[in-house]
Amino acid sequence: MITIVLIGVLALAVGGCVCVVWASRGGPPWVRAVAKLTLLGGELARDSRRRSRTQQGDGGVGGSGGAAGE
């Protein structure tokens, strides 16, 4: 069952990427709409990932801690 769900999610992701490329080349209006939704979904996922990092107390500091040269 989980395999079917993962295949469906993968198919949606690949289809969205195809629509983004097709829309950049001047596809029909429905392709542009799907491309906008795909790009919006990517932005939302990226923003939620950033928010979860800052809530964990990372604060955007690199892995070295910034004290390598002291």
BELGI-V412537 format. One record per residue. N is the residue number from 1. SS is DSSP state (alpha for helix, beta for strand, coil for the rest). OMEGA is omega in whole degrees, 0 to 359 (* if undefined). Layout:
# BELGI-V412537
n={N	N}
ss={SS	SS}
omega={OMEGA	OMEGA}
This chain:
# BELGI-V412537
n={1	2	3	4	5	6	7	8	9	10	11	12	13	14	15	16	17	18	19	20	21	22	23	24	25	26	27	28	29	30	31	32	33	34	35	36	37	38	39	40	41	42	43	44	45	46	47	48	49	50	51	52	53	54	55	56	57	58	59	60	61	62	63	64	65	66	67	68	69	70}
ss={coil	alpha	alpha	alpha	alpha	alpha	alpha	alpha	alpha	alpha	alpha	alpha	alpha	alpha	alpha	alpha	alpha	alpha	alpha	alpha	alpha	alpha	alpha	alpha	coil	coil	coil	coil	alpha	alpha	alpha	alpha	alpha	alpha	alpha	alpha	alpha	alpha	alpha	alpha	alpha	alpha	alpha	alpha	alpha	alpha	alpha	alpha	alpha	alpha	alpha	alpha	alpha	alpha	alpha	coil	coil	coil	coil	coil	coil	coil	coil	coil	coil	coil	coil	coil	coil	coil}
omega={181	179	179	179	180	176	177	178	178	179	178	180	179	177	177	178	177	179	178	180	181	180	179	178	175	180	179	184	181	178	178	179	179	179	178	178	179	180	177	177	177	178	179	179	179	180	180	178	178	180	181	178	181	177	179	177	180	177	177	180	180	184	183	180	176	184	185	185	184	*}
